[in-house]
């Protein structure tokens, strides 16, 4: 029973991290790559989708208070991860930290919890991407049939058609998997391109929208609560919840990418570690 809580000594972790050779992990991500991964996790569907829904249907101008509170929480989380990374300067993952401080059993639980989180998060975001892809096809008067773009647990109440398999979501996951198999550097390069695109969109919106700011719209700063909203499948509230469900897991996809970068190399080389920047950057992404 005592072995379940056996901790891995820090000296052993450090010794494994310093190993070189066939079974060691080669550092292929530098500070720039890791910072780009962190930015990619921060700027996602939560910014592009959830913010507009929260302003229009809920908080109004007072949404800036939510951003301030979230920023304070992220700062403290980043400090915690930076502290972990400085105390245990190896892989920078929750699994390693828990193995060194709380024992093997707790690390085992956290490891499987991370696997579950990555699986559910990546699947949910892939489903969201599938819906967006169908909307883009709609611009060209094309559309993937309902049964081939939804799971067997979903049904179109208007037509009674049941879903069979979400082919676009499977294709997106397969495409990302092939990218990860290709290599860590290639995956980080593609992530960098996506981050540049997203930051450019944000700056473009700010630059164009700045001229349309009307201070009169900031009153009342905190809108009165609304009652009696239609809660049907097509209502604004339903659509808001739908957008929230997708944006909530968007950051998990980027966390999955970072984790798979590390774990894919470990599967190839059996052991290794990433830069301790991962700890600090990863903390601010939360």
KANOR-V156319 format. One record per residue. N is the residue number from 1. RES is the residue in three letters. NEAR is the number of other C-alpha atoms within 10 Angstrom. Layout:
BEGIN
N_RES_NEAR, N_RES_NEAR
END
This chain:
BEGIN
1_UNK_6, 2_UNK_7, 3_UNK_9, 4_UNK_13, 5_UNK_15, 6_UNK_16, 7_UNK_17, 8_UNK_17, 9_UNK_11, 10_UNK_17, 11_UNK_10, 12_UNK_11, 13_UNK_19, 14_UNK_14, 15_UNK_10, 16_UNK_15, 17_UNK_18, 18_UNK_13, 19_UNK_15, 20_UNK_11, 21_UNK_8, 22_UNK_11, 23_UNK_15, 24_UNK_19, 25_UNK_22, 26_UNK_17, 27_UNK_13, 28_UNK_13, 29_UNK_17, 30_UNK_13, 31_UNK_13, 32_UNK_12, 33_UNK_17, 34_UNK_23, 35_UNK_18, 36_UNK_20, 37_UNK_23, 38_UNK_24, 39_UNK_22, 40_UNK_23, 41_UNK_26, 42_UNK_19, 43_UNK_18, 44_UNK_20, 45_UNK_20, 46_UNK_21, 47_UNK_12, 48_UNK_14, 49_UNK_15, 50_UNK_21, 51_UNK_18, 52_UNK_15, 53_UNK_20, 54_UNK_16, 55_UNK_14, 56_UNK_13, 57_UNK_14, 58_UNK_18, 59_UNK_19, 60_UNK_21, 61_UNK_17, 62_UNK_17, 63_UNK_16, 64_UNK_13, 65_UNK_11, 66_UNK_11, 67_UNK_12, 68_UNK_11, 69_UNK_11, 70_UNK_12, 71_UNK_14, 72_UNK_12, 73_UNK_13, 74_UNK_16, 75_UNK_16, 76_UNK_14, 77_UNK_18, 78_UNK_20, 79_UNK_16, 80_UNK_16, 81_UNK_26, 82_UNK_23, 83_UNK_15, 84_UNK_21, 85_UNK_22, 86_UNK_15, 87_UNK_11, 88_UNK_21, 89_UNK_23, 90_UNK_26, 91_UNK_21, 92_UNK_25, 93_UNK_22, 94_UNK_15, 95_UNK_20, 96_UNK_22, 97_UNK_22, 98_UNK_20, 99_UNK_23, 100_UNK_18, 101_UNK_17, 102_UNK_16, 103_UNK_20, 104_UNK_20, 105_UNK_18, 106_UNK_17, 107_UNK_22, 108_UNK_15, 109_UNK_13, 110_UNK_17, 111_UNK_18, 112_UNK_12, 113_UNK_13, 114_UNK_18, 115_UNK_14, 116_UNK_12, 117_UNK_17, 118_UNK_21, 119_UNK_14, 120_UNK_15, 121_UNK_23, 122_UNK_23, 123_UNK_19, 124_UNK_21, 125_UNK_24, 126_UNK_23, 127_UNK_23, 128_UNK_22, 129_UNK_16, 130_UNK_22, 131_UNK_18, 132_UNK_12, 133_UNK_15, 134_UNK_18, 135_UNK_15, 136_UNK_13, 137_UNK_13, 138_UNK_12, 139_UNK_9, 140_UNK_8, 141_UNK_8, 142_UNK_11, 143_UNK_14, 144_UNK_18, 145_UNK_12, 146_UNK_19, 147_UNK_18, 148_UNK_15, 149_UNK_22, 150_UNK_23, 151_UNK_16, 152_UNK_14, 153_UNK_9, 154_UNK_16, 155_UNK_16, 156_UNK_12, 157_UNK_9, 158_UNK_6, 159_UNK_8, 160_UNK_9, 161_UNK_14, 162_UNK_17, 163_UNK_18, 164_UNK_16, 165_UNK_17, 166_UNK_21, 167_UNK_17, 168_UNK_21, 169_UNK_23, 170_UNK_15, 171_UNK_13, 172_UNK_17, 173_UNK_17, 174_UNK_12, 175_UNK_12, 176_UNK_13, 177_UNK_14, 178_UNK_12, 179_UNK_15, 180_UNK_19, 181_UNK_15, 182_UNK_11, 183_UNK_14, 184_UNK_20, 185_UNK_15, 186_UNK_13, 187_UNK_19, 188_UNK_23, 189_UNK_13, 190_UNK_11, 191_UNK_19, 192_UNK_20, 193_UNK_12, 194_UNK_14, 195_UNK_21, 196_UNK_14, 197_UNK_11, 198_UNK_17, 199_UNK_14, 200_UNK_12, 201_UNK_13, 202_UNK_14, 203_UNK_11, 204_UNK_12, 205_UNK_11, 206_UNK_11, 207_UNK_11, 208_UNK_10, 209_UNK_10, 210_UNK_10, 211_UNK_8, 212_UNK_8, 213_UNK_10, 214_UNK_8, 215_UNK_7, 216_UNK_7, 217_UNK_10, 218_UNK_13, 219_UNK_11, 220_UNK_11, 221_UNK_13, 222_UNK_13, 223_UNK_14, 224_UNK_10, 225_UNK_8, 226_UNK_8, 227_UNK_6, 228_UNK_5, 229_UNK_10, 230_UNK_11, 231_UNK_11, 232_UNK_10, 233_UNK_11, 234_UNK_9, 235_UNK_11, 236_UNK_16, 237_UNK_17, 238_UNK_15, 239_UNK_15, 240_UNK_18, 241_UNK_13, 242_UNK_14, 243_UNK_18, 244_UNK_19, 245_UNK_16, 246_UNK_21, 247_UNK_23, 248_UNK_16, 249_UNK_24, 250_UNK_23, 251_UNK_23, 252_UNK_23, 253_UNK_23, 254_UNK_24, 255_UNK_24, 256_UNK_19, 257_UNK_22, 258_UNK_20, 259_UNK_15, 260_UNK_18, 261_UNK_21, 262_UNK_21, 263_UNK_16, 264_UNK_15, 265_UNK_22, 266_UNK_17, 267_UNK_13, 268_UNK_12, 269_UNK_15, 270_UNK_13, 271_UNK_18, 272_UNK_23, 273_UNK_24, 274_UNK_22, 275_UNK_17, 276_UNK_22, 277_UNK_23, 278_UNK_26, 279_UNK_27, 280_UNK_23, 281_UNK_23, 282_UNK_25, 283_UNK_23, 284_UNK_22, 285_UNK_22, 286_UNK_20
END
